[in-house]
């Protein structure tokens, strides 16, 4: 990862990595602002999902676990699924695992995801995004939905 020395926002670090405990701290003239890594992770995840052509985030196991969790009453989808971040003093790096829709240009989707993630993370946190790595793990086919809809109803209710 590159580490440019200039950044649009001043700050000091209290940690780095992808745990929710670590955060970026920015010192201003009237106090300091701490941004947890989990916040950057959620922003990046939501920004990636906004892009047309992105079907889902996460690898196969993460998506399967999310599908089980989704069926539990009161649970919600994790906005940070398929997203890992590394947050430093003034900079952040983002890694995304995603599934694209069949028929879209993967390179165009990846570029749009990068633009949207960088714009949202920098705009909301003031951190400079040094890189956004996109890994496309799968392609969602239109027949994937019809296979699930065509399953036999449960035998026991």
VMD Tcl script that builds the backbone (N, CA, C; Angstrom):
set m [mol new atoms 471]
animate dup $m
set s [atomselect $m all]
$s set {name element resname resid chain x y z} {
  {N N UNK 1 A 0.845 -1.164 0.000}
  {CA C UNK 1 A 0.000 0.000 0.000}
  {C C UNK 1 A 0.892 1.229 0.000}
  {N N UNK 2 A 0.575 2.237 -0.781}
  {CA C UNK 2 A 1.361 3.455 -0.820}
  {C C UNK 2 A 1.016 4.320 0.371}
  {N N UNK 3 A 1.962 5.120 0.813}
  {CA C UNK 3 A 1.756 5.985 1.958}
  {C C UNK 3 A 2.164 7.406 1.628}
  {N N UNK 4 A 1.349 8.134 0.870}
  {CA C UNK 4 A 1.679 9.518 0.589}
  {C C UNK 4 A 1.763 10.295 1.884}
  {N N UNK 5 A 2.629 11.311 1.914}
  {CA C UNK 5 A 2.811 12.062 3.140}
  {C C UNK 5 A 1.836 13.207 3.286}
  {N N UNK 6 A 1.202 13.651 2.227}
  {CA C UNK 6 A 0.251 14.746 2.353}
  {C C UNK 6 A -1.153 14.197 2.470}
  {N N UNK 7 A -1.999 14.904 3.215}
  {CA C UNK 7 A -3.369 14.463 3.424}
  {C C UNK 7 A -4.252 15.674 3.642}
  {N N UNK 8 A -5.531 15.606 3.228}
  {CA C UNK 8 A -6.402 16.739 3.377}
  {C C UNK 8 A -6.854 16.986 4.807}
  {N N UNK 9 A -6.644 16.016 5.729}
  {CA C UNK 9 A -7.122 16.227 7.084}
  {C C UNK 9 A -6.038 15.910 8.094}
  {N N UNK 10 A -5.869 16.756 9.120}
  {CA C UNK 10 A -4.872 16.488 10.135}
  {C C UNK 10 A -5.350 15.410 11.087}
  {N N UNK 11 A -4.418 14.744 11.779}
  {CA C UNK 11 A -4.847 13.753 12.752}
  {C C UNK 11 A -3.708 12.961 13.321}
  {N N UNK 12 A -4.020 12.136 14.295}
  {CA C UNK 12 A -3.074 11.198 14.866}
  {C C UNK 12 A -3.788 9.890 15.068}
  {N N UNK 13 A -3.036 8.810 15.082}
  {CA C UNK 13 A -3.678 7.502 15.145}
  {C C UNK 13 A -3.702 6.948 16.554}
  {N N UNK 14 A -4.724 6.184 16.828}
  {CA C UNK 14 A -4.753 5.436 18.073}
  {C C UNK 14 A -4.808 3.951 17.772}
  {N N UNK 15 A -4.612 3.582 16.491}
  {CA C UNK 15 A -4.604 2.179 16.113}
  {C C UNK 15 A -4.879 2.019 14.645}
  {N N UNK 16 A -4.686 0.791 14.173}
  {CA C UNK 16 A -5.020 0.487 12.792}
  {C C UNK 16 A -5.445 -0.957 12.713}
  {N N UNK 17 A -5.959 -1.373 11.551}
  {CA C UNK 17 A -6.452 -2.724 11.384}
  {C C UNK 17 A -7.926 -2.703 11.118}
  {N N UNK 18 A -8.552 -3.890 11.098}
  {CA C UNK 18 A -9.958 -3.931 10.749}
  {C C UNK 18 A -10.858 -4.190 11.945}
  {N N UNK 19 A -10.335 -4.148 13.164}
  {CA C UNK 19 A -11.197 -4.352 14.317}
  {C C UNK 19 A -11.966 -3.079 14.625}
  {N N UNK 20 A -13.118 -3.240 15.256}
  {CA C UNK 20 A -13.973 -2.099 15.549}
  {C C UNK 20 A -13.379 -1.226 16.645}
  {N N UNK 21 A -12.380 -1.728 17.391}
  {CA C UNK 21 A -11.796 -0.974 18.476}
  {C C UNK 21 A -10.846 0.094 17.958}
  {N N UNK 22 A -10.108 -0.232 16.906}
  {CA C UNK 22 A -9.154 0.715 16.345}
  {C C UNK 22 A -9.896 1.879 15.714}
  {N N UNK 23 A -9.236 3.031 15.661}
  {CA C UNK 23 A -9.898 4.196 15.088}
  {C C UNK 23 A -8.882 5.205 14.585}
  {N N UNK 24 A -9.399 6.138 13.818}
  {CA C UNK 24 A -8.618 7.262 13.340}
  {C C UNK 24 A -9.003 8.462 14.186}
  {N N UNK 25 A -8.034 9.233 14.621}
  {CA C UNK 25 A -8.314 10.405 15.430}
  {C C UNK 25 A -7.849 11.635 14.680}
  {N N UNK 26 A -8.746 12.602 14.554}
  {CA C UNK 26 A -8.432 13.846 13.872}
  {C C UNK 26 A -8.524 14.985 14.873}
  {N N UNK 27 A -7.458 15.768 14.981}
  {CA C UNK 27 A -7.398 16.876 15.926}
  {C C UNK 27 A -7.737 18.172 15.202}
  {N N UNK 28 A -8.722 18.879 15.699}
  {CA C UNK 28 A -9.099 20.169 15.147}
  {C C UNK 28 A -8.811 21.253 16.164}
  {N N UNK 29 A -9.150 22.478 15.833}
  {CA C UNK 29 A -8.883 23.593 16.737}
  {C C UNK 29 A -9.826 23.611 17.931}
  {N N UNK 30 A -10.969 22.922 17.843}
  {CA C UNK 30 A -11.944 22.938 18.935}
  {C C UNK 30 A -12.148 21.568 19.563}
  {N N UNK 31 A -11.284 20.624 19.282}
  {CA C UNK 31 A -11.414 19.293 19.851}
  {C C UNK 31 A -10.977 18.231 18.866}
  {N N UNK 32 A -11.190 16.979 19.246}
  {CA C UNK 32 A -10.757 15.902 18.368}
  {C C UNK 32 A -11.939 15.010 18.020}
  {N N UNK 33 A -11.839 14.361 16.874}
  {CA C UNK 33 A -12.854 13.444 16.377}
  {C C UNK 33 A -12.214 12.089 16.151}
  {N N UNK 34 A -12.821 11.054 16.728}
  {CA C UNK 34 A -12.344 9.690 16.527}
  {C C UNK 34 A -13.322 8.951 15.622}
  {N N UNK 35 A -12.787 8.255 14.643}
  {CA C UNK 35 A -13.610 7.487 13.708}
  {C C UNK 35 A -13.177 6.026 13.802}
  {N N UNK 36 A -14.086 5.163 14.273}
  {CA C UNK 36 A -13.781 3.746 14.421}
  {C C UNK 36 A -13.654 3.091 13.048}
  {N N UNK 37 A -12.824 2.069 12.969}
  {CA C UNK 37 A -12.640 1.344 11.718}
  {C C UNK 37 A -13.965 0.772 11.214}
  {N N UNK 38 A -14.823 0.340 12.140}
  {CA C UNK 38 A -16.125 -0.204 11.765}
  {C C UNK 38 A -16.992 0.800 11.035}
  {N N UNK 39 A -16.824 2.072 11.352}
  {CA C UNK 39 A -17.579 3.129 10.674}
  {C C UNK 39 A -17.121 3.239 9.223}
  {N N UNK 40 A -15.822 3.238 9.015}
  {CA C UNK 40 A -15.274 3.294 7.654}
  {C C UNK 40 A -15.706 2.052 6.877}
  {N N UNK 41 A -15.727 0.905 7.545}
  {CA C UNK 41 A -16.138 -0.351 6.916}
  {C C UNK 41 A -17.596 -0.270 6.458}
  {N N UNK 42 A -18.482 0.251 7.292}
  {CA C UNK 42 A -19.894 0.379 6.918}
  {C C UNK 42 A -20.091 1.364 5.778}
  {N N UNK 43 A -19.403 2.495 5.837}
  {CA C UNK 43 A -19.519 3.493 4.769}
  {C C UNK 43 A -19.108 2.872 3.435}
  {N N UNK 44 A -17.979 2.166 3.434}
  {CA C UNK 44 A -17.483 1.543 2.204}
  {C C UNK 44 A -18.458 0.479 1.701}
  {N N UNK 45 A -19.008 -0.326 2.598}
  {CA C UNK 45 A -19.955 -1.366 2.209}
  {C C UNK 45 A -21.225 -0.794 1.609}
  {N N UNK 46 A -21.770 0.218 2.238}
  {CA C UNK 46 A -22.994 0.841 1.720}
  {C C UNK 46 A -22.735 1.535 0.386}
  {N N UNK 47 A -21.577 2.175 0.253}
  {CA C UNK 47 A -21.227 2.850 -0.998}
  {C C UNK 47 A -21.075 1.846 -2.136}
  {N N UNK 48 A -20.482 0.691 -1.855}
  {CA C UNK 48 A -20.307 -0.335 -2.888}
  {C C UNK 48 A -21.658 -0.895 -3.322}
  {N N UNK 49 A -22.576 -1.100 -2.374}
  {CA C UNK 49 A -23.894 -1.649 -2.700}
  {C C UNK 49 A -24.738 -0.700 -3.547}
  {N N UNK 50 A -24.442 0.594 -3.482}
  {CA C UNK 50 A -25.186 1.598 -4.250}
  {C C UNK 50 A -24.933 1.490 -5.752}
  {N N UNK 51 A -23.833 0.869 -6.146}
  {CA C UNK 51 A -23.422 0.832 -7.551}
  {C C UNK 51 A -24.249 -0.206 -8.312}
  {N N UNK 52 A -24.791 0.217 -9.438}
  {CA C UNK 52 A -25.556 -0.674 -10.299}
  {C C UNK 52 A -24.633 -1.761 -10.836}
  {N N UNK 53 A -25.083 -3.010 -10.770}
  {CA C UNK 53 A -24.275 -4.132 -11.233}
  {C C UNK 53 A -23.676 -4.934 -10.096}
  {N N UNK 54 A -23.707 -4.369 -8.874}
  {CA C UNK 54 A -23.248 -5.106 -7.701}
  {C C UNK 54 A -24.449 -5.852 -7.146}
  {N N UNK 55 A -24.353 -7.174 -7.101}
  {CA C UNK 55 A -25.456 -7.988 -6.589}
  {C C UNK 55 A -25.353 -8.163 -5.076}
  {N N UNK 56 A -24.146 -8.452 -4.589}
  {CA C UNK 56 A -23.946 -8.686 -3.159}
  {C C UNK 56 A -22.482 -8.485 -2.811}
  {N N UNK 57 A -22.218 -8.390 -1.521}
  {CA C UNK 57 A -20.854 -8.302 -1.019}
  {C C UNK 57 A -20.555 -9.531 -0.190}
  {N N UNK 58 A -19.306 -9.986 -0.241}
  {CA C UNK 58 A -18.871 -11.116 0.556}
  {C C UNK 58 A -18.602 -12.340 -0.288}
  {N N UNK 59 A -17.822 -13.247 0.277}
  {CA C UNK 59 A -17.549 -14.514 -0.380}
  {C C UNK 59 A -18.712 -15.466 -0.180}
  {N N UNK 60 A -18.603 -16.646 -0.730}
  {CA C UNK 60 A -19.677 -17.633 -0.663}
  {C C UNK 60 A -20.084 -17.988 0.757}
  {N N UNK 61 A -19.117 -18.235 1.640}
  {CA C UNK 61 A -19.424 -18.615 3.021}
  {C C UNK 61 A -20.083 -17.459 3.767}
  {N N UNK 62 A -19.590 -16.254 3.562}
  {CA C UNK 62 A -20.168 -15.084 4.235}
  {C C UNK 62 A -21.603 -14.850 3.779}
  {N N UNK 63 A -21.860 -15.039 2.472}
  {CA C UNK 63 A -23.226 -14.855 1.962}
  {C C UNK 63 A -24.153 -15.933 2.487}
  {N N UNK 64 A -23.657 -17.173 2.600}
  {CA C UNK 64 A -24.479 -18.266 3.130}
  {C C UNK 64 A -24.825 -18.012 4.596}
  {N N UNK 65 A -23.854 -17.555 5.365}
  {CA C UNK 65 A -24.099 -17.240 6.765}
  {C C UNK 65 A -25.086 -16.091 6.887}
  {N N UNK 66 A -24.958 -15.086 6.023}
  {CA C UNK 66 A -25.877 -13.946 6.045}
  {C C UNK 66 A -27.292 -14.383 5.691}
  {N N UNK 67 A -27.430 -15.355 4.775}
  {CA C UNK 67 A -28.757 -15.848 4.401}
  {C C UNK 67 A -29.423 -16.534 5.583}
  {N N UNK 68 A -28.659 -17.264 6.383}
  {CA C UNK 68 A -29.200 -17.899 7.586}
  {C C UNK 68 A -29.572 -16.833 8.606}
  {N N UNK 69 A -28.686 -15.872 8.817}
  {CA C UNK 69 A -28.934 -14.803 9.790}
  {C C UNK 69 A -30.158 -13.978 9.393}
  {N N UNK 70 A -30.369 -13.794 8.088}
  {CA C UNK 70 A -31.490 -13.007 7.578}
  {C C UNK 70 A -32.834 -13.618 7.965}
  {N N UNK 71 A -32.867 -14.932 8.123}
  {CA C UNK 71 A -34.114 -15.631 8.469}
  {C C UNK 71 A -34.452 -15.540 9.950}
  {N N UNK 72 A -33.523 -15.074 10.759}
  {CA C UNK 72 A -33.759 -14.946 12.191}
  {C C UNK 72 A -34.504 -13.643 12.447}
  {N N UNK 73 A -35.659 -13.703 13.113}
  {CA C UNK 73 A -36.420 -12.476 13.380}
  {C C UNK 73 A -35.597 -11.468 14.175}
  {N N UNK 74 A -35.653 -10.221 13.749}
  {CA C UNK 74 A -34.948 -9.146 14.441}
  {C C UNK 74 A -33.519 -8.928 14.001}
  {N N UNK 75 A -32.992 -9.808 13.174}
  {CA C UNK 75 A -31.613 -9.624 12.726}
  {C C UNK 75 A -31.600 -8.781 11.457}
  {N N UNK 76 A -30.447 -8.230 11.153}
  {CA C UNK 76 A -30.323 -7.409 9.948}
  {C C UNK 76 A -29.043 -7.785 9.218}
  {N N UNK 77 A -28.983 -7.393 7.947}
  {CA C UNK 77 A -27.809 -7.676 7.137}
  {C C UNK 77 A -26.658 -6.793 7.607}
  {N N UNK 78 A -25.476 -7.359 7.678}
  {CA C UNK 78 A -24.303 -6.610 8.092}
  {C C UNK 78 A -23.839 -5.712 6.949}
  {N N UNK 79 A -23.761 -4.416 7.220}
  {CA C UNK 79 A -23.331 -3.468 6.186}
  {C C UNK 79 A -21.855 -3.644 5.860}
  {N N UNK 80 A -21.094 -4.245 6.765}
  {CA C UNK 80 A -19.668 -4.416 6.549}
  {C C UNK 80 A -19.289 -5.761 5.966}
  {N N UNK 81 A -20.269 -6.593 5.634}
  {CA C UNK 81 A -19.984 -7.914 5.076}
  {C C UNK 81 A -19.225 -7.774 3.767}
  {N N UNK 82 A -18.139 -8.521 3.632}
  {CA C UNK 82 A -17.352 -8.497 2.412}
  {C C UNK 82 A -16.428 -7.294 2.302}
  {N N UNK 83 A -16.279 -6.550 3.388}
  {CA C UNK 83 A -15.453 -5.343 3.388}
  {C C UNK 83 A -14.431 -5.443 4.508}
  {N N UNK 84 A -13.186 -5.184 4.194}
  {CA C UNK 84 A -12.172 -5.037 5.238}
  {C C UNK 84 A -11.446 -3.723 4.986}
  {N N UNK 85 A -11.100 -3.071 6.072}
  {CA C UNK 85 A -10.446 -1.777 5.960}
  {C C UNK 85 A -9.196 -1.752 6.820}
  {N N UNK 86 A -8.293 -0.913 6.426}
  {CA C UNK 86 A -7.116 -0.610 7.225}
  {C C UNK 86 A -7.084 0.903 7.350}
  {N N UNK 87 A -7.230 1.374 8.566}
  {CA C UNK 87 A -7.318 2.817 8.791}
  {C C UNK 87 A -6.096 3.269 9.570}
  {N N UNK 88 A -5.447 4.285 9.043}
  {CA C UNK 88 A -4.286 4.863 9.706}
  {C C UNK 88 A -4.605 6.241 10.230}
  {N N UNK 89 A -3.574 7.010 10.423}
  {CA C UNK 89 A -3.683 8.352 10.966}
  {C C UNK 89 A -4.508 9.269 10.071}
  {N N UNK 90 A -4.189 9.271 8.795}
  {CA C UNK 90 A -4.842 10.178 7.853}
  {C C UNK 90 A -5.362 9.465 6.622}
  {N N UNK 91 A -5.123 8.176 6.537}
  {CA C UNK 91 A -5.435 7.441 5.324}
  {C C UNK 91 A -6.183 6.153 5.631}
  {N N UNK 92 A -6.843 5.633 4.608}
  {CA C UNK 92 A -7.551 4.365 4.726}
  {C C UNK 92 A -7.372 3.573 3.438}
  {N N UNK 93 A -7.355 2.257 3.579}
  {CA C UNK 93 A -7.325 1.339 2.433}
  {C C UNK 93 A -8.510 0.395 2.604}
  {N N UNK 94 A -9.153 0.054 1.494}
  {CA C UNK 94 A -10.369 -0.753 1.531}
  {C C UNK 94 A -10.205 -1.962 0.613}
  {N N UNK 95 A -10.622 -3.128 1.099}
  {CA C UNK 95 A -10.670 -4.348 0.300}
  {C C UNK 95 A -12.116 -4.817 0.258}
  {N N UNK 96 A -12.621 -5.090 -0.948}
  {CA C UNK 96 A -14.010 -5.511 -1.131}
  {C C UNK 96 A -14.075 -6.849 -1.847}
  {N N UNK 97 A -14.948 -7.734 -1.367}
  {CA C UNK 97 A -15.277 -8.982 -2.052}
  {C C UNK 97 A -16.710 -8.831 -2.517}
  {N N UNK 98 A -16.948 -8.958 -3.827}
  {CA C UNK 98 A -18.306 -8.751 -4.301}
  {C C UNK 98 A -18.732 -9.723 -5.381}
  {N N UNK 99 A -20.038 -9.744 -5.593}
  {CA C UNK 99 A -20.669 -10.550 -6.633}
  {C C UNK 99 A -21.327 -9.573 -7.592}
  {N N UNK 100 A -21.063 -9.733 -8.888}
  {CA C UNK 100 A -21.678 -8.851 -9.883}
  {C C UNK 100 A -22.845 -9.545 -10.560}
  {N N UNK 101 A -23.676 -8.740 -11.184}
  {CA C UNK 101 A -24.783 -9.267 -11.990}
  {C C UNK 101 A -24.211 -9.791 -13.306}
  {N N UNK 102 A -24.819 -10.841 -13.842}
  {CA C UNK 102 A -24.410 -11.363 -15.141}
  {C C UNK 102 A -24.738 -10.344 -16.225}
  {N N UNK 103 A -23.826 -10.151 -17.155}
  {CA C UNK 103 A -24.061 -9.269 -18.291}
  {C C UNK 103 A -23.465 -7.884 -18.143}
  {N N UNK 104 A -23.020 -7.507 -16.940}
  {CA C UNK 104 A -22.416 -6.190 -16.769}
  {C C UNK 104 A -20.906 -6.306 -16.956}
  {N N UNK 105 A -20.284 -5.213 -17.331}
  {CA C UNK 105 A -18.836 -5.179 -17.473}
  {C C UNK 105 A -18.212 -5.142 -16.078}
  {N N UNK 106 A -17.464 -6.162 -15.744}
  {CA C UNK 106 A -16.851 -6.235 -14.415}
  {C C UNK 106 A -15.885 -5.076 -14.196}
  {N N UNK 107 A -15.129 -4.718 -15.221}
  {CA C UNK 107 A -14.184 -3.608 -15.054}
  {C C UNK 107 A -14.916 -2.290 -14.831}
  {N N UNK 108 A -16.036 -2.089 -15.524}
  {CA C UNK 108 A -16.818 -0.861 -15.316}
  {C C UNK 108 A -17.415 -0.823 -13.914}
  {N N UNK 109 A -17.925 -1.967 -13.443}
  {CA C UNK 109 A -18.492 -2.030 -12.094}
  {C C UNK 109 A -17.399 -1.752 -11.063}
  {N N UNK 110 A -16.230 -2.365 -11.237}
  {CA C UNK 110 A -15.124 -2.158 -10.295}
  {C C UNK 110 A -14.701 -0.693 -10.252}
  {N N UNK 111 A -14.623 -0.038 -11.409}
  {CA C UNK 111 A -14.261 1.382 -11.437}
  {C C UNK 111 A -15.317 2.231 -10.744}
  {N N UNK 112 A -16.590 1.926 -10.990}
  {CA C UNK 112 A -17.676 2.689 -10.362}
  {C C UNK 112 A -17.674 2.474 -8.849}
  {N N UNK 113 A -17.410 1.245 -8.416}
  {CA C UNK 113 A -17.332 0.955 -6.982}
  {C C UNK 113 A -16.194 1.751 -6.360}
  {N N UNK 114 A -15.028 1.752 -7.004}
  {CA C UNK 114 A -13.885 2.521 -6.477}
  {C C UNK 114 A -14.237 3.997 -6.335}
  {N N UNK 115 A -14.819 4.568 -7.394}
  {CA C UNK 115 A -15.173 5.995 -7.348}
  {C C UNK 115 A -16.144 6.286 -6.209}
  {N N UNK 116 A -17.183 5.449 -6.076}
  {CA C UNK 116 A -18.205 5.701 -5.067}
  {C C UNK 116 A -17.663 5.507 -3.651}
  {N N UNK 117 A -16.853 4.472 -3.442}
  {CA C UNK 117 A -16.276 4.231 -2.123}
  {C C UNK 117 A -15.343 5.370 -1.741}
  {N N UNK 118 A -14.461 5.765 -2.649}
  {CA C UNK 118 A -13.525 6.855 -2.358}
  {C C UNK 118 A -14.284 8.138 -2.053}
  {N N UNK 119 A -15.257 8.463 -2.867}
  {CA C UNK 119 A -16.038 9.684 -2.668}
  {C C UNK 119 A -16.738 9.692 -1.315}
  {N N UNK 120 A -17.398 8.588 -0.967}
  {CA C UNK 120 A -18.144 8.533 0.284}
  {C C UNK 120 A -17.239 8.509 1.511}
  {N N UNK 121 A -16.191 7.683 1.485}
  {CA C UNK 121 A -15.303 7.599 2.644}
  {C C UNK 121 A -14.576 8.922 2.861}
  {N N UNK 122 A -14.021 9.497 1.794}
  {CA C UNK 122 A -13.314 10.767 1.953}
  {C C UNK 122 A -14.266 11.884 2.364}
  {N N UNK 123 A -15.455 11.913 1.761}
  {CA C UNK 123 A -16.416 12.970 2.075}
  {C C UNK 123 A -16.958 12.890 3.487}
  {N N UNK 124 A -17.169 11.683 3.992}
  {CA C UNK 124 A -17.777 11.526 5.313}
  {C C UNK 124 A -16.761 11.507 6.451}
  {N N UNK 125 A -15.522 11.090 6.174}
  {CA C UNK 125 A -14.543 10.948 7.256}
  {C C UNK 125 A -13.379 11.932 7.179}
  {N N UNK 126 A -13.098 12.449 5.996}
  {CA C UNK 126 A -11.934 13.311 5.835}
  {C C UNK 126 A -10.646 12.531 5.657}
  {N N UNK 127 A -10.723 11.193 5.682}
  {CA C UNK 127 A -9.535 10.368 5.463}
  {C C UNK 127 A -9.238 10.274 3.978}
  {N N UNK 128 A -7.973 10.214 3.623}
  {CA C UNK 128 A -7.576 9.997 2.233}
  {C C UNK 128 A -7.610 8.493 1.965}
  {N N UNK 129 A -8.339 8.073 0.941}
  {CA C UNK 129 A -8.390 6.661 0.578}
  {C C UNK 129 A -7.246 6.396 -0.393}
  {N N UNK 130 A -6.298 5.567 0.036}
  {CA C UNK 130 A -5.108 5.311 -0.785}
  {C C UNK 130 A -5.355 4.232 -1.824}
  {N N UNK 131 A -6.231 3.263 -1.506}
  {CA C UNK 131 A -6.531 2.221 -2.487}
  {C C UNK 131 A -7.845 1.537 -2.143}
  {N N UNK 132 A -8.502 1.063 -3.191}
  {CA C UNK 132 A -9.708 0.249 -3.054}
  {C C UNK 132 A -9.498 -0.979 -3.930}
  {N N UNK 133 A -9.273 -2.115 -3.295}
  {CA C UNK 133 A -9.050 -3.376 -4.006}
  {C C UNK 133 A -10.375 -4.116 -4.122}
  {N N UNK 134 A -10.746 -4.485 -5.343}
  {CA C UNK 134 A -12.015 -5.164 -5.600}
  {C C UNK 134 A -11.726 -6.585 -6.069}
  {N N UNK 135 A -12.313 -7.561 -5.377}
  {CA C UNK 135 A -12.225 -8.966 -5.777}
  {C C UNK 135 A -13.627 -9.430 -6.140}
  {N N UNK 136 A -13.804 -9.840 -7.391}
  {CA C UNK 136 A -15.098 -10.365 -7.830}
  {C C UNK 136 A -15.050 -11.872 -7.646}
  {N N UNK 137 A -15.877 -12.386 -6.719}
  {CA C UNK 137 A -15.859 -13.800 -6.358}
  {C C UNK 137 A -16.885 -14.633 -7.106}
  {N N UNK 138 A -17.908 -13.988 -7.664}
  {CA C UNK 138 A -18.980 -14.743 -8.297}
  {C C UNK 138 A -19.770 -13.811 -9.203}
  {N N UNK 139 A -20.572 -14.414 -10.064}
  {CA C UNK 139 A -21.500 -13.671 -10.921}
  {C C UNK 139 A -22.891 -14.211 -10.636}
  {N N UNK 140 A -23.821 -13.319 -10.385}
  {CA C UNK 140 A -25.206 -13.720 -10.126}
  {C C UNK 140 A -25.926 -13.893 -11.453}
  {N N UNK 141 A -26.478 -15.085 -11.665}
  {CA C UNK 141 A -27.228 -15.386 -12.885}
  {C C UNK 141 A -28.713 -15.200 -12.633}
  {N N UNK 142 A -29.465 -14.757 -13.642}
  {CA C UNK 142 A -30.920 -14.611 -13.470}
  {C C UNK 142 A -31.585 -15.925 -13.060}
  {N N UNK 143 A -31.032 -17.051 -13.489}
  {CA C UNK 143 A -31.616 -18.347 -13.138}
  {C C UNK 143 A -31.407 -18.691 -11.667}
  {N N UNK 144 A -30.449 -18.028 -10.990}
  {CA C UNK 144 A -30.221 -18.289 -9.572}
  {C C UNK 144 A -31.465 -17.975 -8.749}
  {N N UNK 145 A -32.174 -16.907 -9.097}
  {CA C UNK 145 A -33.386 -16.520 -8.372}
  {C C UNK 145 A -34.531 -17.478 -8.660}
  {N N UNK 146 A -34.669 -17.888 -9.917}
  {CA C UNK 146 A -35.775 -18.774 -10.274}
  {C C UNK 146 A -35.580 -20.169 -9.689}
  {N N UNK 147 A -34.327 -20.618 -9.499}
  {CA C UNK 147 A -34.069 -21.915 -8.870}
  {C C UNK 147 A -34.559 -21.922 -7.427}
  {N N UNK 148 A -34.331 -20.823 -6.719}
  {CA C UNK 148 A -34.764 -20.733 -5.326}
  {C C UNK 148 A -36.267 -20.621 -5.247}
  {N N UNK 149 A -36.890 -19.893 -6.167}
  {CA C UNK 149 A -38.341 -19.708 -6.153}
  {C C UNK 149 A -39.052 -21.000 -6.532}
  {N N UNK 150 A -38.406 -21.848 -7.331}
  {CA C UNK 150 A -39.032 -23.073 -7.809}
  {C C UNK 150 A -38.899 -24.247 -6.863}
  {N N UNK 151 A -38.254 -24.058 -5.709}
  {CA C UNK 151 A -38.103 -25.157 -4.774}
  {C C UNK 151 A -39.452 -25.558 -4.206}
  {N N UNK 152 A -39.535 -26.824 -3.824}
  {CA C UNK 152 A -40.776 -27.304 -3.224}
  {C C UNK 152 A -40.990 -26.613 -1.879}
  {N N UNK 153 A -42.249 -26.390 -1.522}
  {CA C UNK 153 A -42.507 -25.787 -0.213}
  {C C UNK 153 A -42.071 -26.732 0.895}
  {N N UNK 154 A -41.822 -26.168 2.049}
  {CA C UNK 154 A -41.394 -26.972 3.186}
  {C C UNK 154 A -42.447 -28.014 3.519}
  {N N UNK 155 A -41.998 -29.206 3.859}
  {CA C UNK 155 A -42.944 -30.287 4.177}
  {C C UNK 155 A -43.580 -30.093 5.543}
  {N N UNK 156 A -42.848 -29.421 6.433}
  {CA C UNK 156 A -43.354 -29.220 7.789}
  {C C UNK 156 A -43.384 -27.731 8.084}
  {N N UNK 157 A -44.484 -27.305 8.659}
  {CA C UNK 157 A -44.591 -25.878 9.030}
  {C C UNK 157 A -44.746 -25.725 10.506}
}
mol reanalyze $m
mol bondsrecalc $m
mol representation Tube
mol addrep $m
